Amino acid sequence: MTKAVNFDAVSIVFGDAPQSALPLMDAGQSRTEIQSSTAQVLGVHDCSLSVDEGEILVLMGLSGSGKSTLLRAVNGLNPVVRGTVSVNDGGQMVDVTHANAKTLRHIRQHSVAMVFQQFGLLPWRSVRENVGLGLELSGMARDARDARVQDQLNLVGLSDWADRKVSELSGGMQQRVGLARAFATDAPILLMDEPFSALDPLIRARLQDELLDLQRDLKRTIIFVSHDLDEAFKLGDRIAIMDGGRIVQCGTPRDIFSAPASDYVAEFVANMNPLGVLTARDVMAKGHGKGTPVGPETPVSDVMDRLRVDPSPVPVTENGEVIGAVTPQSLIGRLRD
């Protein structure tokens, strides 16, 4: 896979003498201890991570864990005191950490777009004008800009609202405008900083579904910040869980649910709904079953639908061979673990 973003041992410290905090960070001192000793605030420490093209990576953690701080280093909004952040710009990895102002401006205009929690829209402008703002600032001709904007409005279902002021829209609709604006630039990398967290649960769930639909069509690289585990598991191809400025585990939702790396991660996943994560492989037992087989990566929800109609063991096959069977007992037993 081609890398879109690479974090290499990234450390971010806020304060007037950030270097003074590095030895204490390396010694494993906590954020509170470092701040007490140096008056510097630890943002993130020694974070290494690669994001592949077309992947949705979710940075997950509690408030203050460092997830937004790390995200904002991708487009140079947060300075890196040690390590590097690189992004793919036209097939070449560019070091954002040490980039000059001209390079940063190019990256922000052409390679990396951002969607904020508070929308970042201009209330006196129309929906159409907000969606086209980035294109306007980049100097795109009016006709080409209007055509691009219309395409994005069609994608997010806002064509009928194009000439309304964004201040007239609901929160969910305003966030659709933010999504359309980010996608309109054709930037291959999209940063999303808790974009749905301020919305009502039903609207949030609907926008999550719409984002996944858009991603299937547009295949952007998305780094998505969230403090909501269900949201992270729904959206993320992989999830990086952060605590105290450090990445404590990174893996697929299934990896994290099935094998939490620490008590901290285990507490996160203890009360979540596993049905969106587990597959037939995870819940099968020894046996052969009968009827049409399913593959080992078949979602548990699909197997449950089979068992509701017929409780007979469902065979699981891989490479033409039966490797087990899912029974009501094996399914319930795994869900209780």
C-alpha positions in Angstrom: 0.0 0.0 0.0 1.1 3.6 -0.7 1.6 5.8 2.3 -0.5 9.0 2.5 0.7 10.3 5.9 3.6 9.2 8.0 4.2 10.1 11.7 7.8 9.3 12.7 8.5 9.6 16.4 6.5 12.8 16.7 6.6 14.8 19.9 4.7 18.1 20.4 5.2 20.3 23.5 3.5 23.6 24.2 5.5 26.3 26.0 8.5 28.6 25.7 11.2 25.9 26.3 9.8 22.7 24.8 13.2 21.0 24.6 13.4 21.0 28.4 10.5 18.6 28.5 11.9 15.9 26.2 14.2 14.1 28.7 11.3 13.9 31.2 9.0 12.6 28.5 11.5 10.0 27.5 11.8 8.9 31.1 8.1 8.2 31.1 6.9 11.0 33.3 3.3 12.0 33.1 1.9 15.1 31.6 1.3 16.5 35.1 4.8 15.8 36.3 6.3 17.3 33.2 4.3 20.5 33.6 5.1 20.8 37.3 8.8 20.4 36.6 9.2 22.5 33.4 6.1 24.6 33.0 5.8 23.0 29.5 2.7 21.1 28.4 3.1 17.7 26.8 1.0 17.5 23.6 2.1 14.2 22.2 5.1 12.0 22.7 7.0 9.7 20.4 4.0 8.9 18.1 4.8 6.7 15.1 2.1 5.8 12.7 1.5 5.4 8.9 -1.8 6.0 7.1 -2.3 4.3 3.8 -4.0 5.9 0.8 -7.8 5.4 0.9 -7.8 4.4 4.5 -9.9 5.9 7.3 -7.8 6.0 10.4 -9.5 7.1 13.6 -7.5 8.8 16.4 -9.5 7.8 19.5 -9.2 8.9 23.1 -10.6 10.9 26.0 -10.5 14.7 26.1 -6.9 15.8 26.4 -5.4 12.5 25.1 -3.5 14.3 22.3 -5.6 13.2 19.3 -6.5 16.6 18.0 -2.9 17.8 18.7 -1.5 15.0 16.5 -4.0 15.6 13.8 -3.2 19.3 13.5 0.5 18.5 12.9 -0.4 16.9 9.5 -1.1 20.4 7.9 1.5 22.2 10.1 -1.0 23.9 12.5 0.9 22.4 15.5 4.7 22.7 15.5 6.6 19.4 16.1 9.5 19.7 18.5 11.0 16.3 17.6 10.3 13.8 14.8 8.7 14.4 11.5 5.3 14.4 9.8 5.2 13.7 6.1 2.4 13.7 3.6 2.1 12.4 0.1 2.0 15.3 -2.4 1.6 14.1 -5.9 3.4 10.8 -5.3 6.2 12.3 -3.3 6.4 12.3 0.5 6.9 15.9 1.7 8.3 16.7 5.2 5.6 19.0 6.6 7.5 19.5 9.9 10.4 21.4 8.3 8.5 22.9 5.3 8.7 26.5 4.5 5.7 28.8 4.2 5.3 28.3 0.5 5.3 24.5 0.7 2.9 24.6 3.6 0.5 26.8 1.7 0.7 24.4 -1.3 0.0 21.4 1.0 -3.0 23.1 2.5 -4.4 24.1 -0.8 -3.9 20.9 -2.8 -3.1 17.9 -0.6 -4.8 18.3 2.8 -8.3 19.6 3.6 -9.9 19.9 7.1 -13.3 19.7 8.6 -13.8 21.2 12.0 -16.2 20.4 14.9 -17.6 24.0 14.7 -18.0 23.9 10.9 -15.8 26.9 10.2 -18.4 28.4 7.8 -19.0 32.0 6.8 -22.6 32.7 7.9 -23.0 35.7 5.6 -22.2 33.7 2.6 -24.5 31.3 0.7 -24.1 27.5 0.8 -22.7 27.6 -2.7 -20.1 30.3 -1.8 -19.0 28.4 1.3 -18.5 25.2 -0.6 -16.4 27.0 -3.3 -14.4 29.1 -0.9 -11.2 27.0 -1.1 -11.4 26.8 -4.9 -11.9 30.6 -5.0 -8.9 31.2 -2.8 -6.8 28.9 -5.0 -7.7 31.0 -8.1 -9.9 28.6 -9.9 -11.9 30.2 -12.7 -15.6 30.9 -11.9 -17.1 28.5 -14.4 -14.9 25.6 -13.4 -15.5 26.4 -9.7 -19.3 26.5 -10.1 -19.3 23.1 -11.8 -17.1 21.6 -9.1 -19.3 23.1 -6.4 -22.5 21.8 -8.0 -21.0 18.3 -8.1 -20.3 18.4 -4.4 -23.7 19.8 -3.5 -25.3 16.9 -5.4 -23.2 14.4 -3.5 -24.2 15.7 -0.1 -27.9 16.4 -1.0 -27.8 20.2 -0.7 -28.5 21.3 -4.3 -31.9 22.8 -3.3 -30.2 24.8 -0.6 -27.3 26.2 -2.7 -28.4 29.8 -2.6 -29.5 29.9 1.0 -27.3 31.5 3.7 -25.6 28.9 5.8 -27.0 30.6 8.9 -30.4 29.4 7.9 -29.4 25.7 8.0 -29.5 23.2 10.8 -26.4 21.9 12.4 -26.4 18.7 10.5 -26.9 20.5 7.2 -24.1 23.0 8.0 -21.7 20.0 8.6 -22.7 18.7 5.2 -21.6 22.0 3.8 -18.3 21.6 5.6 -17.9 18.1 4.1 -18.7 19.4 0.6 -16.2 22.2 0.9 -13.5 19.8 2.0 -14.2 17.3 -0.8 -14.5 20.1 -3.4 -10.8 20.8 -3.3 -9.9 17.3 -4.5 -7.4 17.2 -1.7 -6.5 13.5 -1.3 -6.1 13.7 2.5 -9.0 14.8 4.7 -8.6 15.7 8.4 -11.7 15.6 10.4 -11.6 16.9 14.0 -14.6 15.6 15.8 -16.9 16.9 13.1 -20.1 15.3 14.3 -19.6 15.4 18.1 -21.8 18.6 18.6 -24.8 17.1 16.7 -27.8 15.2 18.0 -27.3 11.4 18.0 -29.6 10.6 15.2 -28.1 13.3 13.0 -24.6 12.1 13.9 -25.4 8.5 12.9 -26.9 9.7 9.6 -23.8 11.8 8.8 -21.5 8.9 9.7 -23.4 6.8 7.1 -23.2 9.5 4.5 -19.5 9.9 5.1 -19.0 6.2 4.5 -21.1 6.4 1.3 -19.0 9.3 0.1 -15.8 7.5 0.9 -16.9 4.5 -1.1 -17.2 6.8 -4.1 -14.3 9.2 -3.6 -11.7 7.0 -1.7 -9.9 9.7 0.1 -7.5 9.2 2.9 -9.2 10.3 6.1 -7.8 10.9 9.6 -10.8 11.2 11.9 -10.6 12.3 15.5 -13.3 11.0 17.9 -13.9 10.4 21.6 -16.8 8.1 20.8 -15.8 4.4 20.6 -18.9 3.3 18.7 -18.2 6.0 16.1 -14.6 5.0 15.8 -15.5 1.3 15.3 -18.1 2.2 12.7 -15.9 4.5 10.6 -12.3 3.3 11.1 -10.4 0.8 9.0 -7.9 1.2 11.8 -8.1 2.9 15.2 -5.2 4.5 17.1 -6.1 4.8 20.8 -4.3 7.6 22.6 -3.8 8.3 26.3 -1.7 11.0 27.9 -0.2 12.1 24.6 0.9 8.6 23.6 -0.5 6.0 21.2 -1.3 2.9 23.4 -2.7 0.7 20.6 -3.3 0.8 16.9 -5.2 -1.8 14.9 -8.4 -2.8 13.2 -11.6 -2.6 15.3 -11.6 -6.3 15.5 -7.9 -6.4 16.8 -8.7 -3.8 19.4 -11.9 -5.5 20.6 -10.4 -9.0 20.6 -7.0 -8.3 22.0 -6.9 -5.0 24.0 -3.2 -4.1 24.7 -3.8 -2.7 28.2 -6.3 -2.3 30.9 -7.0 1.2 29.6 -8.0 -0.1 26.2 -10.0 -3.0 27.7 -12.0 -0.5 29.7 -12.8 1.3 26.5 -14.2 -1.7 24.7 -15.8 -3.4 27.7 -19.3 -2.0 27.2 -19.4 -1.6 23.4 -21.7 -3.5 21.0 -19.5 -6.2 19.4 -21.9 -7.0 16.6 -20.3 -4.5 14.2 -16.8 -6.0 14.8 -17.1 -9.8 15.2 -17.1 -12.2 12.3 -18.0 -15.8 11.8 -14.4 -16.8 12.6 -14.6 -15.2 16.0 -17.8 -17.0 17.1 -17.5 -20.4 15.4 -17.0 -23.7 17.2 -15.7 -27.1 16.1 -18.2 -28.9 13.8 -19.4 -29.1 10.3 -22.9 -27.6 10.2 -25.3 -27.9 7.3 -26.7 -25.8 4.5 -25.0 -23.0 2.6 -21.6 -22.2 4.2 -20.4 -18.7 5.0 -16.9 -17.3 4.9 -14.8 -16.7 8.0 -15.1 -12.9 7.6 -18.9 -12.9 7.3 -20.3 -10.3 9.8 -21.8 -11.9 12.9 -25.0 -9.9 12.2 -25.5 -11.8 8.9 -25.0 -15.2 10.6 -27.5 -14.2 13.3 -30.1 -13.6 10.6 -29.5 -17.2 9.4 -29.8 -18.6 12.9 -33.1 -16.7 13.5 -34.6 -18.6 10.6 -33.0 -21.9 11.3 -31.0 -22.6 14.5 -29.0 -25.4 12.9 -25.2 -25.0 12.9 -24.0 -22.8 10.1 -20.8 -24.1 8.4 -17.8 -21.8 8.0 -15.5 -22.6 5.0 -12.2 -21.3 4.0 -10.4 -22.3 0.7 -13.1 -24.8 0.1 -12.7 -26.6 3.5 -15.0 -26.5 6.5 -13.1 -24.9 9.4 -15.9 -24.8 11.9 -19.6 -24.0 12.5 -21.5 -21.2 14.2 -24.2 -22.4 16.6 -26.5 -20.3 18.8 -24.5 -21.6 21.8 -21.1 -20.6 20.4 -22.5 -17.2 19.4 -24.0 -16.4 22.8 -20.9 -17.7 24.5 -18.6 -15.3 22.6 -20.9 -12.4 23.1 -20.8 -13.0 26.8 -17.0 -13.1 27.0 
